[in-house]
Amino acid sequence: MKSGYKYVSGTRIKGKTYWRFRRKGYPMHYFKAPLGSKDFEREYAECLAAEAPSIGAERIRPGSVSDVIARYYSDLAFKDLRPATQSVYRGVLERFRTAYGDVAMSRFDAGRIQAIMNQMQHKPHAAARLRKLLHQLFIVARRERIVPGTFDPVKDTRPPKPDDSEGYHRWTEAELAQFEAIHPLGTKPRLAFALLLYGAQRSQDVRYLTHRAISGGRIRLKQSKTSTAVDVPVVDTLRIALDAGPLGKTLLLENRDGTAFTAKGFYNLVKRACIKADLPHCSAHGLRKSAAARLRVAGCSDQEGMAITGHKSIAMYRKYAGDAGDAALADSAMAKAYGAEMSNPLEKLDTTPSQPKEK
């Protein structure tokens, strides 16, 4: 029985489904939490983070990349990370291990690391993340005396500079209206759309919203990415969408099995709906940016907007909301300089040609 999670399969015993983690070389684990729940995600992350049994451990060359990665997984610097972050970091490191696992860490001087950065020029964000993790690996390697205590090649490298694009496309008002016209109230895509846009939260939090989380006419949750607590009122447009449904029994959004959408499953739900609405360039995350932009256009301060989106820095909030300049301050400044009733400052400028000075 497929679960949507790698290494996780289901078995049915006396009419009840049990989910288990099965990975070659690792102990089997039966999940206690319901499939797709946050507790399930934590158990799953722990299974992925578990170290393989000692059998075959001699295959890892001492002082190699694989050796240091294994030590990093056992380090508090990794264990103290949130499960979602651990999963992302593990994916990056395992790909690096596949390519360089048997290479000695001491062989990675600044020139070699910079060459890897140059090869990833088309993926600047991925390159920056890898460089960050290499920095962590060398901290472990120095502490374990795998490399000299002064050997820090990462500091002499730099990742490729991201382009000037704003990342995920921010939906325009016309695109929002177009989606609503194609997907009427009472459909799952429209409900997902409304929760993302009018709740202004991340997909990973929207996927796990329960009926209890929106009781009392407010969305109350602790964001999984940053642990920021938000308390957002349910606006009328969102209430109408919630009343139209379809709502799950436990979660607001549930898949056909009555469980939470996986990250990939939710992405596909929204992406297919966007394609149907002739908006293939739009995405779920872009709706969060549109929500922030609406707050900015409405005249909300940065602090007011951040109370809704949960962003911790003004710079990141403005990146989502867009920077269209401060028209009100500009109008005030020009009015002081040229007069409040002036529609075109150039009309009041002295346009008389200057006369040459007499010699």
SEMARDO-588485 format. One record per residue (C-alpha): residue number from 1; y, x, z negated. Coordinates in steps of 0.2 Angstrom, whole numbers. Example, Ala and Ser with C-alpha at 12.3 -4.5 7.8 and 13.67 -1.06 7.14 Angstrom:
BEGIN
fikol i:1 | Y:-22 | X:62 | Z:-39
fikol i:2 | Y:-5 | X:68 | Z:-36
END
This chain:
BEGIN
fikol i:1 | Y:0 | X:0 | Z:0
fikol i:2 | Y:16 | X:8 | Z:6
fikol i:3 | Y:31 | X:10 | Z:-7
fikol i:4 | Y:45 | X:18 | Z:3
fikol i:5 | Y:44 | X:33 | Z:-8
fikol i:6 | Y:35 | X:49 | Z:-3
fikol i:7 | Y:19 | X:53 | Z:-13
fikol i:8 | Y:19 | X:35 | Z:-20
fikol i:9 | Y:6 | X:23 | Z:-16
fikol i:10 | Y:0 | X:6 | Z:-23
fikol i:11 | Y:-17 | X:0 | Z:-28
fikol i:12 | Y:-21 | X:-18 | Z:-33
fikol i:13 | Y:-32 | X:-22 | Z:-48
fikol i:14 | Y:-36 | X:-39 | Z:-54
fikol i:15 | Y:-21 | X:-46 | Z:-44
fikol i:16 | Y:-8 | X:-34 | Z:-51
fikol i:17 | Y:-1 | X:-19 | Z:-41
fikol i:18 | Y:0 | X:-2 | Z:-49
fikol i:19 | Y:10 | X:12 | Z:-42
fikol i:20 | Y:5 | X:30 | Z:-43
fikol i:21 | Y:12 | X:47 | Z:-39
fikol i:22 | Y:-1 | X:57 | Z:-29
fikol i:23 | Y:3 | X:74 | Z:-22
fikol i:24 | Y:-9 | X:88 | Z:-18
fikol i:25 | Y:-10 | X:101 | Z:-32
fikol i:26 | Y:-1 | X:90 | Z:-44
fikol i:27 | Y:-7 | X:79 | Z:-58
fikol i:28 | Y:-8 | X:60 | Z:-54
fikol i:29 | Y:5 | X:49 | Z:-62
fikol i:30 | Y:5 | X:30 | Z:-64
fikol i:31 | Y:22 | X:22 | Z:-66
fikol i:32 | Y:27 | X:12 | Z:-81
fikol i:33 | Y:43 | X:5 | Z:-74
fikol i:34 | Y:44 | X:-8 | Z:-59
fikol i:35 | Y:45 | X:-1 | Z:-42
fikol i:36 | Y:63 | X:3 | Z:-37
fikol i:37 | Y:71 | X:1 | Z:-54
fikol i:38 | Y:82 | X:14 | Z:-61
fikol i:39 | Y:68 | X:19 | Z:-74
fikol i:40 | Y:56 | X:20 | Z:-59
fikol i:41 | Y:68 | X:32 | Z:-51
fikol i:42 | Y:69 | X:43 | Z:-66
fikol i:43 | Y:50 | X:44 | Z:-67
fikol i:44 | Y:49 | X:48 | Z:-49
fikol i:45 | Y:62 | X:62 | Z:-51
fikol i:46 | Y:52 | X:69 | Z:-65
fikol i:47 | Y:36 | X:69 | Z:-55
fikol i:48 | Y:45 | X:78 | Z:-41
fikol i:49 | Y:53 | X:90 | Z:-53
fikol i:50 | Y:36 | X:94 | Z:-61
fikol i:51 | Y:29 | X:111 | Z:-59
fikol i:52 | Y:13 | X:113 | Z:-50
fikol i:53 | Y:-2 | X:118 | Z:-60
fikol i:54 | Y:-4 | X:137 | Z:-63
fikol i:55 | Y:-19 | X:137 | Z:-50
fikol i:56 | Y:-13 | X:146 | Z:-35
fikol i:57 | Y:2 | X:153 | Z:-44
fikol i:58 | Y:-2 | X:170 | Z:-39
fikol i:59 | Y:2 | X:166 | Z:-21
fikol i:60 | Y:21 | X:167 | Z:-26
fikol i:61 | Y:27 | X:184 | Z:-24
fikol i:62 | Y:36 | X:191 | Z:-40
fikol i:63 | Y:55 | X:193 | Z:-36
fikol i:64 | Y:54 | X:182 | Z:-20
fikol i:65 | Y:65 | X:167 | Z:-16
fikol i:66 | Y:50 | X:156 | Z:-21
fikol i:67 | Y:49 | X:164 | Z:-38
fikol i:68 | Y:67 | X:162 | Z:-42
fikol i:69 | Y:67 | X:144 | Z:-36
fikol i:70 | Y:53 | X:140 | Z:-47
fikol i:71 | Y:62 | X:148 | Z:-62
fikol i:72 | Y:78 | X:138 | Z:-57
fikol i:73 | Y:68 | X:122 | Z:-58
fikol i:74 | Y:63 | X:126 | Z:-76
fikol i:75 | Y:81 | X:131 | Z:-81
fikol i:76 | Y:92 | X:119 | Z:-90
fikol i:77 | Y:105 | X:121 | Z:-76
fikol i:78 | Y:93 | X:111 | Z:-66
fikol i:79 | Y:85 | X:100 | Z:-79
fikol i:80 | Y:101 | X:93 | Z:-86
fikol i:81 | Y:106 | X:86 | Z:-69
fikol i:82 | Y:105 | X:68 | Z:-65
fikol i:83 | Y:88 | X:63 | Z:-56
fikol i:84 | Y:97 | X:58 | Z:-40
fikol i:85 | Y:106 | X:75 | Z:-40
fikol i:86 | Y:90 | X:84 | Z:-44
fikol i:87 | Y:82 | X:76 | Z:-29
fikol i:88 | Y:96 | X:81 | Z:-17
fikol i:89 | Y:96 | X:99 | Z:-23
fikol i:90 | Y:77 | X:100 | Z:-22
fikol i:91 | Y:77 | X:95 | Z:-4
fikol i:92 | Y:90 | X:109 | Z:0
fikol i:93 | Y:80 | X:122 | Z:-9
fikol i:94 | Y:63 | X:117 | Z:-2
fikol i:95 | Y:69 | X:118 | Z:15
fikol i:96 | Y:76 | X:136 | Z:11
fikol i:97 | Y:60 | X:140 | Z:3
fikol i:98 | Y:50 | X:135 | Z:19
fikol i:99 | Y:61 | X:147 | Z:29
fikol i:100 | Y:63 | X:162 | Z:16
fikol i:101 | Y:50 | X:159 | Z:2
fikol i:102 | Y:42 | X:176 | Z:3
fikol i:103 | Y:58 | X:186 | Z:6
fikol i:104 | Y:63 | X:196 | Z:-9
fikol i:105 | Y:80 | X:190 | Z:-17
fikol i:106 | Y:86 | X:208 | Z:-17
fikol i:107 | Y:86 | X:207 | Z:2
fikol i:108 | Y:99 | X:194 | Z:3
fikol i:109 | Y:115 | X:204 | Z:3
fikol i:110 | Y:132 | X:196 | Z:8
fikol i:111 | Y:129 | X:200 | Z:26
fikol i:112 | Y:113 | X:190 | Z:27
fikol i:113 | Y:120 | X:175 | Z:18
fikol i:114 | Y:135 | X:175 | Z:28
fikol i:115 | Y:124 | X:175 | Z:44
fikol i:116 | Y:116 | X:159 | Z:37
fikol i:117 | Y:133 | X:151 | Z:34
fikol i:118 | Y:138 | X:155 | Z:52
fikol i:119 | Y:122 | X:147 | Z:59
fikol i:120 | Y:126 | X:131 | Z:49
fikol i:121 | Y:144 | X:130 | Z:56
fikol i:122 | Y:140 | X:113 | Z:64
fikol i:123 | Y:135 | X:107 | Z:46
fikol i:124 | Y:149 | X:113 | Z:35
fikol i:125 | Y:145 | X:102 | Z:20
fikol i:126 | Y:127 | X:106 | Z:20
fikol i:127 | Y:131 | X:125 | Z:21
fikol i:128 | Y:143 | X:123 | Z:6
fikol i:129 | Y:129 | X:115 | Z:-4
fikol i:130 | Y:117 | X:128 | Z:0
fikol i:131 | Y:129 | X:142 | Z:-4
fikol i:132 | Y:132 | X:133 | Z:-21
fikol i:133 | Y:114 | X:133 | Z:-25
fikol i:134 | Y:112 | X:151 | Z:-19
fikol i:135 | Y:125 | X:155 | Z:-32
fikol i:136 | Y:114 | X:147 | Z:-45
fikol i:137 | Y:98 | X:156 | Z:-39
fikol i:138 | Y:107 | X:173 | Z:-41
fikol i:139 | Y:112 | X:168 | Z:-59
fikol i:140 | Y:94 | X:165 | Z:-63
fikol i:141 | Y:89 | X:181 | Z:-54
fikol i:142 | Y:101 | X:192 | Z:-63
fikol i:143 | Y:97 | X:185 | Z:-80
fikol i:144 | Y:78 | X:188 | Z:-76
fikol i:145 | Y:82 | X:205 | Z:-70
fikol i:146 | Y:75 | X:202 | Z:-53
fikol i:147 | Y:91 | X:209 | Z:-46
fikol i:148 | Y:104 | X:221 | Z:-54
fikol i:149 | Y:116 | X:213 | Z:-66
fikol i:150 | Y:130 | X:217 | Z:-54
fikol i:151 | Y:122 | X:210 | Z:-38
fikol i:152 | Y:132 | X:195 | Z:-34
fikol i:153 | Y:132 | X:194 | Z:-14
fikol i:154 | Y:137 | X:175 | Z:-14
fikol i:155 | Y:155 | X:179 | Z:-19
fikol i:156 | Y:158 | X:189 | Z:-4
fikol i:157 | Y:154 | X:175 | Z:8
fikol i:158 | Y:162 | X:159 | Z:13
fikol i:159 | Y:155 | X:143 | Z:20
fikol i:160 | Y:161 | X:135 | Z:37
fikol i:161 | Y:177 | X:125 | Z:35
fikol i:162 | Y:175 | X:106 | Z:38
fikol i:163 | Y:184 | X:99 | Z:52
fikol i:164 | Y:199 | X:87 | Z:50
fikol i:165 | Y:188 | X:71 | Z:51
fikol i:166 | Y:188 | X:59 | Z:37
fikol i:167 | Y:169 | X:58 | Z:36
fikol i:168 | Y:162 | X:40 | Z:36
fikol i:169 | Y:172 | X:28 | Z:47
fikol i:170 | Y:184 | X:17 | Z:37
fikol i:171 | Y:182 | X:-1 | Z:43
fikol i:172 | Y:198 | X:-9 | Z:51
fikol i:173 | Y:203 | X:-26 | Z:46
fikol i:174 | Y:198 | X:-32 | Z:64
fikol i:175 | Y:180 | X:-24 | Z:61
fikol i:176 | Y:178 | X:-33 | Z:45
fikol i:177 | Y:183 | X:-50 | Z:52
fikol i:178 | Y:171 | X:-46 | Z:67
fikol i:179 | Y:156 | X:-43 | Z:55
fikol i:180 | Y:160 | X:-59 | Z:45
fikol i:181 | Y:160 | X:-69 | Z:61
fikol i:182 | Y:143 | X:-63 | Z:67
fikol i:183 | Y:135 | X:-64 | Z:49
fikol i:184 | Y:138 | X:-80 | Z:41
fikol i:185 | Y:138 | X:-84 | Z:22
fikol i:186 | Y:120 | X:-86 | Z:16
fikol i:187 | Y:113 | X:-71 | Z:24
fikol i:188 | Y:107 | X:-55 | Z:16
fikol i:189 | Y:118 | X:-44 | Z:27
fikol i:190 | Y:133 | X:-54 | Z:23
fikol i:191 | Y:129 | X:-53 | Z:4
fikol i:192 | Y:127 | X:-34 | Z:5
fikol i:193 | Y:143 | X:-33 | Z:15
fikol i:194 | Y:153 | X:-43 | Z:2
fikol i:195 | Y:146 | X:-33 | Z:-13
fikol i:196 | Y:151 | X:-17 | Z:-5
fikol i:197 | Y:168 | X:-22 | Z:1
fikol i:198 | Y:174 | X:-34 | Z:-14
fikol i:199 | Y:165 | X:-24 | Z:-27
fikol i:200 | Y:171 | X:-7 | Z:-20
fikol i:201 | Y:155 | X:2 | Z:-27
fikol i:202 | Y:143 | X:14 | Z:-20
fikol i:203 | Y:127 | X:8 | Z:-11
fikol i:204 | Y:116 | X:16 | Z:-24
fikol i:205 | Y:124 | X:6 | Z:-38
fikol i:206 | Y:125 | X:-10 | Z:-27
fikol i:207 | Y:106 | X:-9 | Z:-24
fikol i:208 | Y:103 | X:-10 | Z:-43
fikol i:209 | Y:115 | X:-24 | Z:-48
fikol i:210 | Y:107 | X:-37 | Z:-58
fikol i:211 | Y:112 | X:-54 | Z:-63
fikol i:212 | Y:117 | X:-48 | Z:-80
fikol i:213 | Y:128 | X:-35 | Z:-73
fikol i:214 | Y:140 | X:-48 | Z:-65
fikol i:215 | Y:139 | X:-61 | Z:-80
fikol i:216 | Y:156 | X:-67 | Z:-86
fikol i:217 | Y:164 | X:-66 | Z:-69
fikol i:218 | Y:165 | X:-46 | Z:-70
fikol i:219 | Y:155 | X:-32 | Z:-63
fikol i:220 | Y:151 | X:-20 | Z:-77
fikol i:221 | Y:141 | X:-5 | Z:-74
fikol i:222 | Y:140 | X:14 | Z:-76
fikol i:223 | Y:140 | X:23 | Z:-60
fikol i:224 | Y:124 | X:33 | Z:-56
fikol i:225 | Y:133 | X:47 | Z:-47
fikol i:226 | Y:147 | X:51 | Z:-60
fikol i:227 | Y:142 | X:40 | Z:-75
fikol i:228 | Y:159 | X:32 | Z:-74
fikol i:229 | Y:160 | X:15 | Z:-82
fikol i:230 | Y:169 | X:2 | Z:-72
fikol i:231 | Y:173 | X:-16 | Z:-77
fikol i:232 | Y:179 | X:-25 | Z:-61
fikol i:233 | Y:183 | X:-44 | Z:-59
fikol i:234 | Y:173 | X:-54 | Z:-47
fikol i:235 | Y:186 | X:-60 | Z:-35
fikol i:236 | Y:185 | X:-77 | Z:-27
fikol i:237 | Y:179 | X:-71 | Z:-10
fikol i:238 | Y:164 | X:-62 | Z:-18
fikol i:239 | Y:160 | X:-77 | Z:-29
fikol i:240 | Y:159 | X:-87 | Z:-13
fikol i:241 | Y:147 | X:-75 | Z:-6
fikol i:242 | Y:136 | X:-74 | Z:-22
fikol i:243 | Y:135 | X:-93 | Z:-23
fikol i:244 | Y:129 | X:-94 | Z:-5
fikol i:245 | Y:116 | X:-81 | Z:-8
fikol i:246 | Y:102 | X:-77 | Z:-5
fikol i:247 | Y:100 | X:-69 | Z:-22
fikol i:248 | Y:85 | X:-60 | Z:-29
fikol i:249 | Y:76 | X:-65 | Z:-46
fikol i:250 | Y:81 | X:-50 | Z:-55
fikol i:251 | Y:92 | X:-40 | Z:-44
fikol i:252 | Y:106 | X:-48 | Z:-33
fikol i:253 | Y:99 | X:-39 | Z:-18
fikol i:254 | Y:80 | X:-38 | Z:-16
fikol i:255 | Y:68 | X:-34 | Z:-2
fikol i:256 | Y:54 | X:-44 | Z:5
fikol i:257 | Y:43 | X:-38 | Z:-10
fikol i:258 | Y:55 | X:-44 | Z:-23
fikol i:259 | Y:60 | X:-26 | Z:-27
fikol i:260 | Y:75 | X:-15 | Z:-25
fikol i:261 | Y:79 | X:-8 | Z:-8
fikol i:262 | Y:76 | X:10 | Z:-6
fikol i:263 | Y:91 | X:21 | Z:0
fikol i:264 | Y:84 | X:21 | Z:17
fikol i:265 | Y:80 | X:3 | Z:17
fikol i:266 | Y:97 | X:-2 | Z:12
fikol i:267 | Y:105 | X:9 | Z:25
fikol i:268 | Y:94 | X:1 | Z:38
fikol i:269 | Y:98 | X:-16 | Z:33
fikol i:270 | Y:117 | X:-13 | Z:34
fikol i:271 | Y:116 | X:-2 | Z:50
fikol i:272 | Y:105 | X:-15 | Z:59
fikol i:273 | Y:118 | X:-29 | Z:55
fikol i:274 | Y:132 | X:-17 | Z:61
fikol i:275 | Y:123 | X:-15 | Z:78
fikol i:276 | Y:121 | X:-33 | Z:79
fikol i:277 | Y:140 | X:-36 | Z:77
fikol i:278 | Y:143 | X:-23 | Z:90
fikol i:279 | Y:149 | X:-11 | Z:77
fikol i:280 | Y:137 | X:4 | Z:78
fikol i:281 | Y:149 | X:16 | Z:71
fikol i:282 | Y:152 | X:7 | Z:55
fikol i:283 | Y:142 | X:10 | Z:39
fikol i:284 | Y:139 | X:4 | Z:21
fikol i:285 | Y:149 | X:18 | Z:14
fikol i:286 | Y:164 | X:15 | Z:26
fikol i:287 | Y:166 | X:-2 | Z:17
fikol i:288 | Y:170 | X:7 | Z:0
fikol i:289 | Y:183 | X:16 | Z:10
fikol i:290 | Y:190 | X:0 | Z:17
fikol i:291 | Y:190 | X:-7 | Z:-1
fikol i:292 | Y:201 | X:8 | Z:-7
fikol i:293 | Y:212 | X:6 | Z:8
fikol i:294 | Y:215 | X:-12 | Z:4
fikol i:295 | Y:220 | X:-7 | Z:-14
fikol i:296 | Y:233 | X:5 | Z:-7
fikol i:297 | Y:240 | X:-7 | Z:6
fikol i:298 | Y:242 | X:-20 | Z:-8
fikol i:299 | Y:253 | X:-7 | Z:-18
fikol i:300 | Y:241 | X:-3 | Z:-31
fikol i:301 | Y:244 | X:14 | Z:-40
fikol i:302 | Y:232 | X:28 | Z:-39
fikol i:303 | Y:226 | X:24 | Z:-57
fikol i:304 | Y:224 | X:5 | Z:-53
fikol i:305 | Y:214 | X:9 | Z:-38
fikol i:306 | Y:203 | X:22 | Z:-47
fikol i:307 | Y:199 | X:9 | Z:-61
fikol i:308 | Y:191 | X:-1 | Z:-47
fikol i:309 | Y:182 | X:12 | Z:-37
fikol i:310 | Y:178 | X:23 | Z:-52
fikol i:311 | Y:184 | X:39 | Z:-44
fikol i:312 | Y:188 | X:53 | Z:-56
fikol i:313 | Y:202 | X:62 | Z:-46
fikol i:314 | Y:217 | X:56 | Z:-37
fikol i:315 | Y:213 | X:68 | Z:-23
fikol i:316 | Y:196 | X:60 | Z:-19
fikol i:317 | Y:203 | X:42 | Z:-22
fikol i:318 | Y:217 | X:45 | Z:-9
fikol i:319 | Y:204 | X:53 | Z:3
fikol i:320 | Y:195 | X:36 | Z:3
fikol i:321 | Y:211 | X:25 | Z:2
fikol i:322 | Y:219 | X:35 | Z:16
fikol i:323 | Y:236 | X:43 | Z:16
fikol i:324 | Y:248 | X:33 | Z:26
fikol i:325 | Y:264 | X:40 | Z:17
fikol i:326 | Y:274 | X:31 | Z:4
fikol i:327 | Y:285 | X:19 | Z:14
fikol i:328 | Y:294 | X:12 | Z:-1
fikol i:329 | Y:300 | X:29 | Z:-7
fikol i:330 | Y:305 | X:34 | Z:11
fikol i:331 | Y:315 | X:18 | Z:13
fikol i:332 | Y:324 | X:21 | Z:-3
fikol i:333 | Y:328 | X:39 | Z:1
fikol i:334 | Y:335 | X:34 | Z:18
fikol i:335 | Y:345 | X:20 | Z:11
fikol i:336 | Y:353 | X:32 | Z:-1
fikol i:337 | Y:357 | X:44 | Z:13
fikol i:338 | Y:363 | X:32 | Z:26
fikol i:339 | Y:366 | X:15 | Z:18
fikol i:340 | Y:355 | X:1 | Z:13
fikol i:341 | Y:360 | X:-10 | Z:28
fikol i:342 | Y:358 | X:3 | Z:41
fikol i:343 | Y:344 | X:-1 | Z:53
fikol i:344 | Y:345 | X:15 | Z:63
fikol i:345 | Y:353 | X:31 | Z:55
fikol i:346 | Y:356 | X:39 | Z:71
fikol i:347 | Y:370 | X:25 | Z:75
fikol i:348 | Y:380 | X:32 | Z:60
fikol i:349 | Y:378 | X:50 | Z:65
fikol i:350 | Y:393 | X:59 | Z:73
fikol i:351 | Y:388 | X:61 | Z:91
fikol i:352 | Y:405 | X:67 | Z:97
fikol i:353 | Y:402 | X:84 | Z:106
fikol i:354 | Y:409 | X:98 | Z:96
fikol i:355 | Y:424 | X:106 | Z:103
fikol i:356 | Y:424 | X:125 | Z:106
fikol i:357 | Y:435 | X:135 | Z:94
fikol i:358 | Y:451 | X:142 | Z:101
fikol i:359 | Y:451 | X:161 | Z:102
END
